[in-house]
């Protein structure tokens, strides 16, 4: 009987240890000496290079502060935005943090932090050239561009009846490539994220303007991780929550957008 009692106790001890380990403890994330973040490094103001080639941006500042609080180094690795699934699932990067919208399709291969910002899609055109666009249907016979792998592309892929009315439809690997195409007249309209578009307008008020019509999806932005990396996700979330609580996230938002756009949960 005593032997049976000892066996049961040992089994309970093992089970207890196993249960504690499977609880996605953030202690597991301490094994990271460095986190590698995938991004499109031409996606201002979220992450881009200044005239000196240094990587700057809203999400860059947030990520560096999170890494500092986690006491780990951080490396930013440019990726093909249209191939972010391969980048994250292959282990080439540990997370994707670059104005990443949370979608059902992306949930198939990523887990996310809580959303930290909202975004929507807008129409960007050249200054003083609204082309009589007052509604989504007015895009008929227009040359429309989007960034490959973006929410805008996903929206048009799911609205074939709208897309077939375009005179021409183009996708671009980089945000800047699509913006250049709009500037040089290759496309008439660029369907893109509002946050990024407004930043570009502030930089170039004499070049572009927003047509404020209802189009695309209203989305939430989050930080994406491999499905198995729950511990790392939770550790990043903890550090980000601390930044929200002490006002650091608000300060960074105000530096880039002149407003506090951080979602509070």
HELIX and SHEET records of a PDB file:
HELIX    1   1 UNK A    2  UNK A   21  1                                  20    
HELIX    2   2 UNK A   26  UNK A   31  5                                   6    
HELIX    3   3 UNK A   58  UNK A   70  1                                  13    
HELIX    4   4 UNK A   81  UNK A   83  5                                   3    
HELIX    5   5 UNK A   84  UNK A   89  1                                   6    
HELIX    6   6 UNK A  104  UNK A  107  1                                   4    
HELIX    7   7 UNK A  136  UNK A  139  5                                   4    
HELIX    8   8 UNK A  151  UNK A  157  1                                   7    
HELIX    9   9 UNK A  160  UNK A  163  1                                   4    
HELIX   10  10 UNK A  175  UNK A  183  1                                   9    
HELIX   11  11 UNK A  194  UNK A  203  1                                  10    
HELIX   12  12 UNK A  230  UNK A  245  1                                  16    
HELIX   13  13 UNK A  248  UNK A  257  1                                  10    
SHEET    1   A 5 UNK A  73  UNK A  78  0                                        
SHEET    2   A 5 UNK A  34  UNK A  39  1                                        
SHEET    3   A 5 UNK A  95  UNK A  96  1                                        
SHEET    4   A 5 UNK A 224  UNK A 226 -1                                        
SHEET    5   A 5 UNK A 110  UNK A 112 -1                                        
SHEET    1   B 3 UNK A  42  UNK A  43  0                                        
SHEET    2   B 3 UNK A  47  UNK A  49 -1                                        
SHEET    3   B 3 UNK A  55  UNK A  56 -1                                        
SHEET    1   C 5 UNK A 168  UNK A 172  0                                        
SHEET    2   C 5 UNK A 143  UNK A 147  1                                        
SHEET    3   C 5 UNK A 189  UNK A 193  1                                        
SHEET    4   C 5 UNK A 117  UNK A 126 -1                                        
SHEET    5   C 5 UNK A 208  UNK A 211 -1                                        
SHEET    1   D 5 UNK A 168  UNK A 172  0                                        
SHEET    2   D 5 UNK A 143  UNK A 147  1                                        
SHEET    3   D 5 UNK A 189  UNK A 193  1                                        
SHEET    4   D 5 UNK A 117  UNK A 126 -1                                        
SHEET    5   D 5 UNK A 218  UNK A 221 -1                                        
END                                                                             
